[in-house]
């Protein structure tokens, strides 16, 4: 039980440092609720990463695309973005307090 709590605490504190992120850095958060910062500085808080494009060739236009769910005005909305627009990502509560 102690190891489980320690692991949760470590994951709760995990935040990637500010920079332009790549596909793999966002893919590790699929099926988790996260906070992230756009390269513009805007914070996006408490969203659920639904999927990341399986495209592995950076030359293709869908490389780095990902979809997240946000709850707004009593409804869930799917939003598409690209990892090139993200400078920081972490589990929910790690960026937005």
N, CA, C and O atoms as CSV, one atom per row, in Angstrom:
chain,resi,resn,atom,element,x,y,z
A,1,UNK,N,N,0.812,-1.191,0.000
A,1,UNK,CA,C,0.000,0.000,0.000
A,1,UNK,C,C,0.864,1.267,0.000
A,1,UNK,O,O,0.530,2.240,-0.676
A,2,UNK,N,N,1.971,1.262,0.751
A,2,UNK,CA,C,2.846,2.420,0.796
A,2,UNK,C,C,3.412,2.750,-0.576
A,2,UNK,O,O,3.450,3.915,-0.970
A,3,UNK,N,N,3.855,1.721,-1.311
A,3,UNK,CA,C,4.431,1.942,-2.634
A,3,UNK,C,C,3.406,2.531,-3.595
A,3,UNK,O,O,3.746,3.375,-4.425
A,4,UNK,N,N,2.147,2.088,-3.487
A,4,UNK,CA,C,1.094,2.602,-4.349
A,4,UNK,C,C,0.874,4.083,-4.087
A,4,UNK,O,O,0.760,4.869,-5.028
A,5,UNK,N,N,0.813,4.473,-2.816
A,5,UNK,CA,C,0.626,5.878,-2.476
A,5,UNK,C,C,1.809,6.727,-2.917
A,5,UNK,O,O,1.631,7.852,-3.384
A,6,UNK,N,N,3.001,6.198,-2.771
A,6,UNK,CA,C,4.203,6.926,-3.197
A,6,UNK,C,C,4.194,7.129,-4.712
A,6,UNK,O,O,4.536,8.206,-5.201
A,7,UNK,N,N,3.801,6.088,-5.452
A,7,UNK,CA,C,3.736,6.182,-6.905
A,7,UNK,C,C,2.701,7.222,-7.332
A,7,UNK,O,O,2.958,8.017,-8.236
A,8,UNK,N,N,1.539,7.220,-6.690
A,8,UNK,CA,C,0.513,8.218,-7.000
A,8,UNK,C,C,1.016,9.622,-6.747
A,8,UNK,O,O,0.774,10.526,-7.547
A,9,UNK,N,N,1.718,9.814,-5.636
A,9,UNK,CA,C,2.249,11.134,-5.310
A,9,UNK,C,C,3.281,11.576,-6.348
A,9,UNK,O,O,3.309,12.740,-6.748
A,10,UNK,N,N,4.119,10.649,-6.775
A,10,UNK,CA,C,5.122,10.973,-7.780
A,10,UNK,C,C,4.449,11.361,-9.093
A,10,UNK,O,O,4.869,12.324,-9.735
A,11,UNK,N,N,3.403,10.621,-9.509
A,11,UNK,CA,C,2.690,10.931,-10.742
A,11,UNK,C,C,1.945,12.253,-10.617
A,11,UNK,O,O,1.860,13.005,-11.588
A,12,UNK,N,N,1.413,12.544,-9.452
A,12,UNK,CA,C,0.690,13.794,-9.223
A,12,UNK,C,C,1.632,14.984,-9.406
A,12,UNK,O,O,1.218,16.042,-9.880
A,13,UNK,N,N,2.880,14.809,-9.033
A,13,UNK,CA,C,3.856,15.886,-9.137
A,13,UNK,C,C,4.541,15.929,-10.497
A,13,UNK,O,O,5.300,16.858,-10.775
A,14,UNK,N,N,4.284,14.934,-11.352
A,14,UNK,CA,C,4.958,14.864,-12.643
A,14,UNK,C,C,4.412,15.922,-13.585
A,14,UNK,O,O,3.219,15.945,-13.888
A,15,UNK,N,N,5.273,16.777,-14.035
A,15,UNK,CA,C,4.950,17.784,-15.036
A,15,UNK,C,C,6.153,17.875,-15.957
A,15,UNK,O,O,7.291,17.968,-15.495
A,16,UNK,N,N,5.904,17.850,-17.257
A,16,UNK,CA,C,7.011,18.019,-18.179
A,16,UNK,C,C,7.431,19.484,-18.167
A,16,UNK,O,O,6.573,20.357,-18.038
A,17,UNK,N,N,8.711,19.778,-18.296
A,17,UNK,CA,C,9.169,21.167,-18.282
A,17,UNK,C,C,8.658,21.923,-19.504
A,17,UNK,O,O,8.391,21.305,-20.535
A,18,UNK,N,N,8.514,23.259,-19.414
A,18,UNK,CA,C,8.027,24.038,-20.555
A,18,UNK,C,C,8.928,23.891,-21.777
A,18,UNK,O,O,10.141,24.079,-21.685
A,19,UNK,N,N,8.344,23.559,-22.900
A,19,UNK,CA,C,9.000,23.435,-24.198
A,19,UNK,C,C,7.946,22.962,-25.179
A,19,UNK,O,O,6.805,22.722,-24.784
A,20,UNK,N,N,8.294,22.825,-26.426
A,20,UNK,CA,C,7.360,22.255,-27.389
A,20,UNK,C,C,7.409,20.739,-27.222
A,20,UNK,O,O,8.482,20.137,-27.268
A,21,UNK,N,N,6.246,20.129,-27.030
A,21,UNK,CA,C,6.204,18.695,-26.755
A,21,UNK,C,C,6.089,17.883,-28.033
A,21,UNK,O,O,5.660,18.380,-29.075
A,22,UNK,N,N,6.483,16.623,-27.926
A,22,UNK,CA,C,6.320,15.731,-29.062
A,22,UNK,C,C,5.199,14.736,-28.775
A,22,UNK,O,O,4.638,14.705,-27.680
A,23,UNK,N,N,4.896,13.944,-29.761
A,23,UNK,CA,C,3.792,12.992,-29.694
A,23,UNK,C,C,3.891,12.049,-28.501
A,23,UNK,O,O,2.895,11.826,-27.812
A,24,UNK,N,N,5.062,11.497,-28.246
A,24,UNK,CA,C,5.221,10.522,-27.165
A,24,UNK,C,C,5.017,11.137,-25.785
A,24,UNK,O,O,4.539,10.464,-24.872
A,25,UNK,N,N,5.372,12.400,-25.627
A,25,UNK,CA,C,5.202,13.051,-24.335
A,25,UNK,C,C,3.730,13.259,-23.998
A,25,UNK,O,O,3.367,13.272,-22.821
A,26,UNK,N,N,2.894,13.418,-24.987
A,26,UNK,CA,C,1.453,13.559,-24.751
A,26,UNK,C,C,0.792,12.185,-24.711
A,26,UNK,O,O,-0.147,11.980,-23.941
A,27,UNK,N,N,1.260,11.245,-25.520
A,27,UNK,CA,C,0.647,9.912,-25.593
A,27,UNK,C,C,0.651,9.193,-24.246
A,27,UNK,O,O,-0.235,8.376,-23.992
A,28,UNK,N,N,1.609,9.470,-23.387
A,28,UNK,CA,C,1.652,8.799,-22.092
A,28,UNK,C,C,0.493,9.219,-21.188
A,28,UNK,O,O,0.276,8.602,-20.145
A,29,UNK,N,N,-0.251,10.256,-21.568
A,29,UNK,CA,C,-1.374,10.733,-20.765
A,29,UNK,C,C,-2.733,10.321,-21.321
A,29,UNK,O,O,-3.760,10.776,-20.817
A,30,UNK,N,N,-2.767,9.466,-22.353
A,30,UNK,CA,C,-4.044,9.007,-22.909
A,30,UNK,C,C,-4.841,8.311,-21.802
A,30,UNK,O,O,-4.289,7.560,-20.998
A,31,UNK,N,N,-6.139,8.575,-21.780
A,31,UNK,CA,C,-7.077,8.033,-20.782
A,31,UNK,C,C,-6.836,8.576,-19.381
A,31,UNK,O,O,-7.147,7.915,-18.390
A,32,UNK,N,N,-6.283,9.775,-19.302
A,32,UNK,CA,C,-6.066,10.421,-18.015
A,32,UNK,C,C,-6.549,11.867,-18.081
A,32,UNK,O,O,-6.612,12.473,-19.151
A,33,UNK,N,N,-6.882,12.395,-16.924
A,33,UNK,CA,C,-7.276,13.793,-16.832
A,33,UNK,C,C,-6.031,14.625,-16.586
A,33,UNK,O,O,-5.247,14.336,-15.682
A,34,UNK,N,N,-5.855,15.658,-17.395
A,34,UNK,CA,C,-4.613,16.439,-17.371
A,34,UNK,C,C,-4.883,17.940,-17.374
A,34,UNK,O,O,-5.997,18.401,-17.621
A,35,UNK,N,N,-3.825,18.672,-17.092
A,35,UNK,CA,C,-3.751,20.112,-17.332
A,35,UNK,C,C,-2.635,20.281,-18.360
A,35,UNK,O,O,-1.664,19.523,-18.347
A,36,UNK,N,N,-2.763,21.270,-19.252
A,36,UNK,CA,C,-1.640,21.581,-20.116
A,36,UNK,C,C,-1.593,23.064,-20.413
A,36,UNK,O,O,-2.571,23.788,-20.232
A,37,UNK,N,N,-0.434,23.496,-20.871
A,37,UNK,CA,C,-0.222,24.886,-21.238
A,37,UNK,C,C,0.042,24.950,-22.731
A,37,UNK,O,O,0.889,24.227,-23.256
A,38,UNK,N,N,-0.686,25.815,-23.405
A,38,UNK,CA,C,-0.457,26.027,-24.828
A,38,UNK,C,C,0.788,26.881,-25.012
A,38,UNK,O,O,1.191,27.595,-24.094
A,39,UNK,N,N,1.393,26.817,-26.176
A,39,UNK,CA,C,2.585,27.617,-26.431
A,39,UNK,C,C,2.280,29.112,-26.341
A,39,UNK,O,O,3.195,29.920,-26.180
A,40,UNK,N,N,1.012,29.485,-26.445
A,40,UNK,CA,C,0.598,30.888,-26.299
A,40,UNK,C,C,0.579,31.324,-24.837
A,40,UNK,O,O,0.455,32.512,-24.540
A,41,UNK,N,N,0.702,30.353,-23.921
A,41,UNK,CA,C,0.673,30.654,-22.495
A,41,UNK,C,C,-0.660,30.346,-21.835
A,41,UNK,O,O,-0.748,30.325,-20.608
A,42,UNK,N,N,-1.702,30.105,-22.628
A,42,UNK,CA,C,-3.024,29.784,-22.086
A,42,UNK,C,C,-2.991,28.410,-21.426
A,42,UNK,O,O,-2.435,27.464,-21.984
A,43,UNK,N,N,-3.590,28.299,-20.232
A,43,UNK,CA,C,-3.675,27.009,-19.545
A,43,UNK,C,C,-5.013,26.353,-19.845
A,43,UNK,O,O,-6.048,27.018,-19.884
A,44,UNK,N,N,-4.983,25.052,-20.054
A,44,UNK,CA,C,-6.181,24.244,-20.267
A,44,UNK,C,C,-6.220,23.260,-19.107
A,44,UNK,O,O,-5.288,22.476,-18.925
A,45,UNK,N,N,-7.293,23.296,-18.321
A,45,UNK,CA,C,-7.315,22.589,-17.044
A,45,UNK,C,C,-8.378,21.493,-16.980
A,45,UNK,O,O,-9.506,21.675,-17.438
A,46,UNK,N,N,-7.998,20.362,-16.408
A,46,UNK,CA,C,-8.940,19.283,-16.111
A,46,UNK,C,C,-9.608,18.675,-17.324
A,46,UNK,O,O,-10.812,18.420,-17.300
A,47,UNK,N,N,-8.859,18.438,-18.377
A,47,UNK,CA,C,-9.415,17.807,-19.574
A,47,UNK,C,C,-8.945,16.358,-19.660
A,47,UNK,O,O,-7.924,15.987,-19.080
A,48,UNK,N,N,-9.700,15.553,-20.386
A,48,UNK,CA,C,-9.418,14.125,-20.519
A,48,UNK,C,C,-8.816,13.865,-21.893
A,48,UNK,O,O,-9.451,14.125,-22.915
A,49,UNK,N,N,-7.587,13.349,-21.913
A,49,UNK,CA,C,-6.948,13.020,-23.196
A,49,UNK,C,C,-7.590,11.739,-23.728
A,49,UNK,O,O,-7.452,10.667,-23.139
A,50,UNK,N,N,-8.284,11.870,-24.838
A,50,UNK,CA,C,-9.023,10.748,-25.417
A,50,UNK,C,C,-8.150,9.895,-26.338
A,50,UNK,O,O,-8.139,8.670,-26.227
A,51,UNK,N,N,-7.433,10.534,-27.232
A,51,UNK,CA,C,-6.619,9.772,-28.185
A,51,UNK,C,C,-5.503,10.632,-28.756
A,51,UNK,O,O,-5.560,11.862,-28.737
A,52,UNK,N,N,-4.485,9.944,-29.266
A,52,UNK,CA,C,-3.361,10.590,-29.942
A,52,UNK,C,C,-3.209,9.902,-31.289
A,52,UNK,O,O,-3.333,8.681,-31.384
A,53,UNK,N,N,-2.947,10.668,-32.312
A,53,UNK,CA,C,-2.806,10.124,-33.656
A,53,UNK,C,C,-1.724,9.040,-33.686
A,53,UNK,O,O,-0.645,9.224,-33.124
A,54,UNK,N,N,-2.013,7.913,-34.342
A,54,UNK,CA,C,-1.002,6.846,-34.449
A,54,UNK,C,C,0.053,7.144,-35.512
A,54,UNK,O,O,0.980,6.356,-35.699
A,55,UNK,N,N,-0.078,8.267,-36.206
A,55,UNK,CA,C,0.870,8.625,-37.260
A,55,UNK,C,C,2.282,8.780,-36.684
A,55,UNK,O,O,2.487,9.510,-35.714
A,56,UNK,N,N,3.247,8.088,-37.287
A,56,UNK,CA,C,4.622,8.119,-36.786
A,56,UNK,C,C,5.572,8.933,-37.654
A,56,UNK,O,O,6.729,9.139,-37.288
A,57,UNK,N,N,5.089,9.394,-38.798
A,57,UNK,CA,C,5.927,10.172,-39.706
A,57,UNK,C,C,5.688,11.667,-39.463
A,57,UNK,O,O,4.601,12.168,-39.750
A,58,UNK,N,N,6.685,12.380,-38.940
A,58,UNK,CA,C,6.514,13.811,-38.660
A,58,UNK,C,C,6.200,14.653,-39.905
A,58,UNK,O,O,5.751,15.792,-39.781
A,59,UNK,N,N,6.431,14.107,-41.090
A,59,UNK,CA,C,6.155,14.844,-42.329
A,59,UNK,C,C,4.664,14.851,-42.672
A,59,UNK,O,O,4.217,15.687,-43.457
A,60,UNK,N,N,3.891,13.927,-42.091
A,60,UNK,CA,C,2.459,13.856,-42.385
A,60,UNK,C,C,1.689,14.868,-41.548
A,60,UNK,O,O,2.067,15.157,-40.413
A,61,UNK,N,N,0.627,15.397,-42.101
A,61,UNK,CA,C,-0.126,16.482,-41.456
A,61,UNK,C,C,-0.817,16.068,-40.162
A,61,UNK,O,O,-1.082,16.926,-39.320
A,62,UNK,N,N,-1.116,14.787,-39.976
A,62,UNK,CA,C,-1.809,14.359,-38.754
A,62,UNK,C,C,-0.853,13.978,-37.624
A,62,UNK,O,O,-1.300,13.630,-36.531
A,63,UNK,N,N,0.455,14.039,-37.875
A,63,UNK,CA,C,1.430,13.712,-36.834
A,63,UNK,C,C,1.258,14.677,-35.658
A,63,UNK,O,O,1.263,15.896,-35.834
A,64,UNK,N,N,1.109,14.121,-34.476
A,64,UNK,CA,C,0.998,14.928,-33.274
A,64,UNK,C,C,-0.412,15.363,-32.926
A,64,UNK,O,O,-0.623,15.997,-31.892
A,65,UNK,N,N,-1.388,15.033,-33.775
A,65,UNK,CA,C,-2.768,15.393,-33.464
A,65,UNK,C,C,-3.252,14.590,-32.264
A,65,UNK,O,O,-2.918,13.414,-32.118
A,66,UNK,N,N,-4.031,15.225,-31.416
A,66,UNK,CA,C,-4.650,14.523,-30.302
A,66,UNK,C,C,-6.023,15.117,-30.034
A,66,UNK,O,O,-6.311,16.253,-30.409
A,67,UNK,N,N,-6.862,14.325,-29.376
A,67,UNK,CA,C,-8.233,14.729,-29.066
A,67,UNK,C,C,-8.411,14.675,-27.563
A,67,UNK,O,O,-7.999,13.717,-26.909
A,68,UNK,N,N,-9.033,15.718,-27.020
A,68,UNK,CA,C,-9.337,15.722,-25.594
A,68,UNK,C,C,-10.787,16.117,-25.379
A,68,UNK,O,O,-11.404,16.764,-26.224
A,69,UNK,N,N,-11.316,15.717,-24.238
A,69,UNK,CA,C,-12.690,16.037,-23.859
A,69,UNK,C,C,-12.671,17.118,-22.803
A,69,UNK,O,O,-11.866,17.089,-21.872
A,70,UNK,N,N,-13.573,18.075,-22.961
A,70,UNK,CA,C,-13.717,19.139,-21.977
A,70,UNK,C,C,-15.202,19.240,-21.634
A,70,UNK,O,O,-16.062,19.088,-22.502
A,71,UNK,N,N,-15.487,19.494,-20.378
A,71,UNK,CA,C,-16.872,19.629,-19.914
A,71,UNK,C,C,-17.179,21.117,-19.805
A,71,UNK,O,O,-16.550,21.832,-19.025
A,72,UNK,N,N,-18.153,21.582,-20.593
A,72,UNK,CA,C,-18.468,23.004,-20.645
A,72,UNK,C,C,-19.969,23.188,-20.828
A,72,UNK,O,O,-20.577,22.554,-21.691
A,73,UNK,N,N,-20.564,24.055,-20.016
A,73,UNK,CA,C,-22.005,24.333,-20.074
A,73,UNK,C,C,-22.847,23.064,-19.986
A,73,UNK,O,O,-23.845,22.924,-20.694
A,74,UNK,N,N,-22.444,22.146,-19.121
A,74,UNK,CA,C,-23.226,20.934,-18.896
A,74,UNK,C,C,-23.104,19.872,-19.967
A,74,UNK,O,O,-23.859,18.900,-19.960
A,75,UNK,N,N,-22.164,20.038,-20.892
A,75,UNK,CA,C,-21.981,19.067,-21.975
A,75,UNK,C,C,-20.501,18.765,-22.165
A,75,UNK,O,O,-19.637,19.592,-21.875
A,76,UNK,N,N,-20.228,17.551,-22.663
A,76,UNK,CA,C,-18.867,17.194,-23.044
A,76,UNK,C,C,-18.631,17.630,-24.487
A,76,UNK,O,O,-19.504,17.482,-25.342
A,77,UNK,N,N,-17.461,18.161,-24.741
A,77,UNK,CA,C,-17.075,18.585,-26.084
A,77,UNK,C,C,-15.735,17.952,-26.421
A,77,UNK,O,O,-14.831,17.912,-25.587
A,78,UNK,N,N,-15.610,17.452,-27.661
A,78,UNK,CA,C,-14.335,16.921,-28.137
A,78,UNK,C,C,-13.595,18.037,-28.854
A,78,UNK,O,O,-14.156,18.733,-29.700
A,79,UNK,N,N,-12.330,18.195,-28.502
A,79,UNK,CA,C,-11.507,19.243,-29.095
A,79,UNK,C,C,-10.261,18.595,-29.677
A,79,UNK,O,O,-9.633,17.754,-29.034
A,80,UNK,N,N,-9.909,18.987,-30.889
A,80,UNK,CA,C,-8.695,18.463,-31.511
A,80,UNK,C,C,-7.614,19.530,-31.448
A,80,UNK,O,O,-7.888,20.718,-31.619
A,81,UNK,N,N,-6.397,19.100,-31.203
A,81,UNK,CA,C,-5.257,20.002,-31.143
A,81,UNK,C,C,-4.037,19.242,-31.653
A,81,UNK,O,O,-4.156,18.099,-32.094
A,82,UNK,N,N,-2.884,19.862,-31.595
A,82,UNK,CA,C,-1.656,19.210,-32.015
A,82,UNK,C,C,-0.603,19.404,-30.937
A,82,UNK,O,O,-0.538,20.460,-30.308
A,83,UNK,N,N,0.220,18.389,-30.725
A,83,UNK,CA,C,1.222,18.455,-29.667
A,83,UNK,C,C,2.211,19.595,-29.879
A,83,UNK,O,O,2.833,20.048,-28.918
A,84,UNK,N,N,2.371,20.066,-31.100
A,84,UNK,CA,C,3.262,21.196,-31.362
A,84,UNK,C,C,2.758,22.475,-30.696
A,84,UNK,O,O,3.520,23.426,-30.517
A,85,UNK,N,N,1.469,22.499,-30.327
A,85,UNK,CA,C,0.879,23.673,-29.678
A,85,UNK,C,C,0.950,23.602,-28.158
A,85,UNK,O,O,0.473,24.508,-27.475
A,86,UNK,N,N,1.537,22.542,-27.624
A,86,UNK,CA,C,1.581,22.318,-26.179
A,86,UNK,C,C,3.011,22.527,-25.685
A,86,UNK,O,O,3.959,21.978,-26.246
A,87,UNK,N,N,3.155,23.330,-24.625
A,87,UNK,CA,C,4.493,23.553,-24.082
A,87,UNK,C,C,4.713,22.811,-22.769
A,87,UNK,O,O,5.853,22.612,-22.349
A,88,UNK,N,N,3.623,22.402,-22.118
A,88,UNK,CA,C,3.742,21.725,-20.814
A,88,UNK,C,C,2.490,20.904,-20.588
A,88,UNK,O,O,1.390,21.324,-20.949
A,89,UNK,N,N,2.656,19.719,-19.985
A,89,UNK,CA,C,1.505,18.864,-19.677
A,89,UNK,C,C,1.790,18.118,-18.382
A,89,UNK,O,O,2.936,17.786,-18.080
A,90,UNK,N,N,0.735,17.860,-17.625
A,90,UNK,CA,C,0.862,17.103,-16.382
A,90,UNK,C,C,-0.507,16.615,-15.950
A,90,UNK,O,O,-1.527,17.029,-16.501
A,91,UNK,N,N,-0.526,15.748,-14.978
A,91,UNK,CA,C,-1.793,15.253,-14.462
A,91,UNK,C,C,-2.607,16.405,-13.897
A,91,UNK,O,O,-2.049,17.417,-13.475
A,92,UNK,N,N,-3.931,16.252,-13.888
A,92,UNK,CA,C,-4.830,17.297,-13.400
A,92,UNK,C,C,-4.393,17.768,-12.012
A,92,UNK,O,O,-4.124,16.960,-11.122
A,93,UNK,N,N,-4.330,19.074,-11.850
A,93,UNK,CA,C,-3.912,19.671,-10.590
A,93,UNK,C,C,-2.442,19.994,-10.514
A,93,UNK,O,O,-2.003,20.651,-9.570
A,94,UNK,N,N,-1.670,19.551,-11.485
A,94,UNK,CA,C,-0.227,19.802,-11.439
A,94,UNK,C,C,0.154,21.145,-12.051
A,94,UNK,O,O,1.196,21.704,-11.710
A,95,UNK,N,N,-0.673,21.666,-12.944
A,95,UNK,CA,C,-0.412,22.965,-13.561
A,95,UNK,C,C,-1.456,23.989,-13.095
A,95,UNK,O,O,-1.124,25.122,-12.746
A,96,UNK,N,N,-2.711,23.566,-13.098
A,96,UNK,CA,C,-3.808,24.425,-12.654
A,96,UNK,C,C,-4.144,24.046,-11.218
A,96,UNK,O,O,-4.421,22.883,-10.926
A,97,UNK,N,N,-4.119,25.004,-10.344
A,97,UNK,CA,C,-4.412,24.723,-8.949
A,97,UNK,C,C,-5.802,25.195,-8.606
A,97,UNK,O,O,-6.241,25.047,-7.465
